[in-house]
């Protein structure tokens, strides 16, 4: 019964330990074992190796000055090596916003590229249809810029426009 109460007490004690606490095994002169963060006077203190300190908690540098991020063993990491360290909420939010912006930029770029491809495809189809009409010498007209009247193509107009249409097809139908 005492063992069960002692175990429950130990678990309760371990659950209430602060974030930086080290769990110690305290052995009294009569052999009674207690677990605590500090041992009472007259008991032997034994290290359990159990710590509630997070693995990435800052460690003091050799000069006793500034805190440095620590690796899993508690050793201080050099500047720029804390890649595995947990990120703060602000860092995670900033990274999330950055990722969202990069995704939006990539989506916009892909959309623009798709629009250019669709425009080029349409220009290719239109150019081929116009070239076919010119090669078949179908009745074709243009608007005179000075008078605004419709003027039908003559032979030299068909030759000139055929060359222009072939150039448009070559540029857009790659």
C-alpha positions as CSV (number, residue, x, y, z in Angstrom):
1,X,0.0,0.0,0.0
2,X,2.8,2.4,0.9
3,X,4.4,1.6,-2.5
4,X,1.3,2.5,-4.4
5,X,1.0,5.8,-2.4
6,X,4.6,6.5,-3.0
7,X,4.3,5.8,-6.8
8,X,1.2,8.0,-7.0
9,X,3.0,10.7,-5.1
10,X,6.0,10.4,-7.4
11,X,3.8,10.7,-10.5
12,X,2.0,13.7,-9.0
13,X,5.3,15.3,-8.2
14,X,6.6,14.6,-11.7
15,X,3.5,16.1,-13.3
16,X,3.8,19.3,-11.3
17,X,7.5,19.9,-12.0
18,X,8.3,23.2,-13.7
19,X,9.6,23.4,-17.2
20,X,13.3,23.6,-16.1
21,X,13.2,21.0,-13.3
22,X,15.6,18.0,-12.8
23,X,14.1,15.0,-11.1
24,X,16.4,13.7,-8.3
25,X,16.3,10.4,-6.3
26,X,16.7,11.1,-2.6
27,X,17.7,8.2,-0.4
28,X,17.3,8.6,3.3
29,X,19.5,7.0,6.1
30,X,16.8,4.5,6.7
31,X,16.7,3.5,3.0
32,X,13.5,5.4,2.2
33,X,13.4,6.6,-1.4
34,X,11.8,9.9,-2.5
35,X,11.8,11.7,-5.8
36,X,12.0,15.4,-5.8
37,X,13.5,18.4,-7.5
38,X,15.6,19.2,-4.4
39,X,16.6,16.6,-1.8
40,X,16.0,17.4,1.9
41,X,19.0,17.6,4.2
42,X,20.3,14.3,5.5
43,X,19.5,12.4,2.3
44,X,21.7,11.1,-0.4
45,X,21.1,12.8,-3.8
46,X,21.2,10.6,-6.9
47,X,20.7,11.8,-10.5
48,X,17.9,10.0,-12.3
49,X,18.7,11.4,-15.7
50,X,15.1,12.5,-16.0
51,X,14.6,16.2,-16.9
52,X,11.6,18.1,-17.9
53,X,13.6,20.6,-19.7
54,X,12.8,20.7,-23.5
55,X,15.6,19.3,-25.7
56,X,16.0,22.6,-27.5
57,X,16.2,24.8,-24.4
58,X,18.9,27.5,-24.5
59,X,22.2,26.6,-23.0
60,X,24.7,29.1,-21.6
61,X,27.8,29.7,-23.7
62,X,31.3,29.1,-22.3
63,X,31.7,32.7,-21.2
64,X,28.6,32.6,-19.0
65,X,26.9,35.2,-21.1
66,X,24.2,34.9,-23.7
67,X,21.9,31.9,-24.1
68,X,22.5,29.7,-27.2
69,X,20.1,27.2,-28.6
70,X,20.9,23.6,-27.5
71,X,20.8,20.3,-29.3
72,X,19.2,17.2,-27.9
73,X,22.1,16.5,-25.5
74,X,21.9,20.0,-24.1
75,X,25.1,21.2,-25.8
76,X,25.0,24.7,-27.1
77,X,24.7,25.0,-30.9
78,X,26.7,27.5,-32.9
79,X,24.9,30.4,-34.6
80,X,23.0,29.2,-37.7
81,X,22.8,25.5,-36.7
82,X,19.5,25.6,-34.9
83,X,17.6,24.3,-37.9
84,X,15.8,21.6,-35.9
85,X,14.8,23.9,-33.2
86,X,11.1,24.5,-32.7
87,X,9.8,27.7,-34.3
88,X,7.9,30.3,-32.5
89,X,4.3,31.1,-33.4
90,X,5.3,34.3,-35.2
91,X,8.0,32.4,-37.2
92,X,5.5,29.8,-38.2
93,X,2.9,32.4,-39.2
94,X,5.6,34.3,-41.2
95,X,6.6,31.1,-43.0
96,X,3.0,30.3,-43.7
97,X,2.4,33.7,-45.2
98,X,5.6,33.3,-47.3
99,X,4.5,29.9,-48.5
100,X,1.0,31.2,-49.4
101,X,2.6,34.1,-51.3
102,X,4.9,31.8,-53.2
103,X,2.0,29.5,-54.1
104,X,-0.1,32.5,-55.2
105,X,2.8,33.8,-57.3
106,X,3.4,30.3,-58.8
107,X,-0.4,30.0,-59.6
108,X,-0.5,33.5,-61.2
109,X,2.6,32.6,-63.3
110,X,1.0,29.3,-64.4
111,X,-2.2,31.1,-65.2
112,X,-0.4,33.7,-67.2
113,X,1.5,31.0,-69.1
114,X,-1.7,29.1,-69.8
115,X,-3.3,32.3,-71.1
116,X,-0.4,33.0,-73.4
117,X,-0.5,29.4,-74.7
118,X,-4.2,29.7,-75.3
119,X,-3.8,33.1,-77.1
120,X,-1.0,31.7,-79.2
121,X,-3.1,28.6,-80.1
122,X,-6.0,30.9,-81.1
123,X,-3.6,33.1,-83.2
124,X,-2.3,29.9,-84.9
125,X,-5.8,28.7,-85.8
126,X,-6.9,32.2,-87.0
127,X,-3.7,32.6,-89.1
128,X,-4.1,29.2,-90.7
129,X,-7.7,29.9,-91.6
130,X,-6.8,33.3,-93.1
131,X,-3.8,31.8,-95.0
132,X,-6.1,29.1,-96.4
133,X,-8.7,31.7,-97.5
134,X,-5.9,33.7,-99.2
135,X,-4.4,30.7,-100.9
136,X,-7.9,29.7,-102.3
137,X,-8.3,33.3,-103.5
138,X,-11.6,33.7,-101.7
139,X,-13.2,37.1,-102.0
140,X,-11.4,39.1,-99.3
141,X,-11.7,42.8,-98.5
142,X,-10.0,45.3,-96.3
143,X,-11.1,48.7,-95.1
144,X,-9.4,51.7,-96.7
145,X,-8.0,53.8,-93.9
146,X,-8.6,57.1,-95.7
147,X,-12.1,56.7,-96.9
148,X,-13.4,53.9,-94.6
149,X,-14.7,52.0,-97.6
150,X,-14.3,48.3,-98.2
151,X,-11.8,47.5,-100.9
152,X,-11.5,44.0,-102.3
153,X,-8.1,42.4,-102.8
154,X,-6.4,42.3,-106.1
155,X,-3.6,39.9,-107.0
156,X,-0.8,41.9,-105.5
157,X,-2.8,42.2,-102.3
158,X,-3.2,38.4,-102.2
159,X,0.6,37.9,-102.6
160,X,1.5,40.5,-99.9
161,X,-1.1,39.2,-97.4
162,X,-0.2,35.6,-98.1
163,X,3.4,36.4,-97.1
164,X,2.2,38.1,-93.9
165,X,-0.1,35.3,-93.0
166,X,2.7,32.7,-93.5
167,X,4.9,34.7,-91.1
168,X,2.0,34.8,-88.5
169,X,1.5,31.1,-88.8
170,X,5.2,30.4,-88.5
171,X,5.5,32.6,-85.3
172,X,2.4,31.2,-83.6
173,X,2.3,27.6,-84.7
174,X,5.5,26.2,-83.1
